[in-house]
Amino acid sequence: MRMKVMKSRWSLGLLATVALLYGIGQVWAGEPPSDPILRVETGMHHTKINRIAVDAANQYLVTGSDDKTVRVWELATGRLLTTLRPPIGEGPEGRINAVAISPDGRTIAAGGVTGIFWEGGESIYVFDRVSGKLLRRVTTGHSNSIGHLAYSPDGRWLAAALGAKNGIQIYRTADYGLAAKDGEYADTAAYATFDKAGRLATTSYDGGVRLYDQRFRLIAKRRVPGGSQPFGISFSPDGTKVVVGFDDANTVNVLSGYDLSVQHAPDTSNFSEGTLSSVTWSIDGQRICAGGRTKNVSHSKMIRCWENGGYGRRTDMLSGASRRISDLIALADGSLAFGAFDPAFGVLDPLGRVRFFRQNESDYTMNSREEFLISQDGMTVHLGYERSTKSPEYFSVDARTLDSGRSIESRTFRPPLTKAPGLVVTDWENSHTPKLNGHSASLPDGAMVRSLAIAPDQSRLVLGFDSAVVCFDRSGRVEWEIRIPHTAMAVNVSGNGNVVVVAHSDDTIHWYRMTDGQELLALYAKNKAWILWTFRDFTMPRQELMI
């Protein structure tokens, strides 16, 4: 397969490359795809950060993202040191939900939707931090994604929290052989954490918090009040207590570290909405901190800390992130490291001041899917509003220009058509259960609808999902389905019905042929620069793109 960069205009000061990625590492029974997969590299994650990890010496911060990369940063400054690239595939294959770094900082483990599509089961990828080499792949034997990974403080064990009802598995790091497991979970295992003595505590969406001894025998299991989906969990430094946050409530509970009985609940009474899903206990044991979807009036996500183990004065810190705080880790000097869905990550000092904050923010803002406008032929697209000047920005494939819109006639552009006579789509926005003319549509497994466009002739409709774009005929029959690496935030169909245009969550725009879903073209624009590419050698007359 050949990739052709059709045209580009990059300023030399912009750190951005287009990388061809392949299935990498060792040769296994189930091979990752050998064809190149194109990704834009900007030096930062370009979609949500799901987990972070820190080594014992607080030198390295590791982040894992839906963009299918694992990145290693210098914890003191936020400077990028290494980008680790696990094997990836189409659609969600390769998304990283979990990362862990060994206490000595030498080894990094990552997992998520990893290996499922060619192995039939989840895999944990183990990397050498310095060289970036993929050292081994640890197969779990289960086909749902890995949600969390944690090394024990002595580095002897790696715990994996698994999706669906697969529970937890613990591996010996000497050879990464399976040492213990507990499959008696009724739903996803969300989080796992060790105390200094080697005991293990976990949370699960089945409502249970579990405690295991050093030999990984279950010694306590309890449903705790406050929410039905316990998520984040952290031991106090002396192991006598455990703090738990919830994915469906703005509640935090402190439990006994011996039998998980409820000790107390820190004050969250002034939160009217949001969740406090991620929690951590300070290294000196004096402070509990929690974050999630709670925010202030400026929409910055807050991290709340309570002194005296949750009994004392509370302090609210502004993270700077605009989306969910996905993970929290207390550092040795009293600071807090956090990751967020923006994507963003950073460190707050003990007083809540920002030590550093890294965020990938799009140059263009779009307030709704209806603002994803395209021209009649689909070859000019509205990217959004330029963040600093608020002027509309358009890209023309024909002219190879990025235009402020002052010379563009807005009347020639059309928003996505979402309603049409005899073609009624309901219950589709951020939903798993859309209906077409009152009947349930056939969806990819576990898919959530993010966007919709009806063809101008009303013969077809296109739905955008977290990992797919699907074209249906009027009866709801699937005409084609393509897997995509990122969420289809907006879709539109050209007025001539030839092209589907999709805005991906990584800030790229992609053109697909309406007849069969064949990808034709892709665009990435940033800092007034842009690059346009295709894997096929289409000649420049754009009519050939419609073949």
Order of alpha helices (4+ residues) and beta strands (2+ residues): beta-beta-beta-beta-beta-beta-beta-beta-beta-alpha-beta-beta-beta-beta-beta-beta-beta-beta-beta-beta-beta-beta-beta-beta-beta-beta-beta-beta-beta-beta-beta-beta-beta-beta-beta-beta-beta-beta-beta-beta-beta-beta-beta-beta-beta-beta-beta-beta-beta-beta
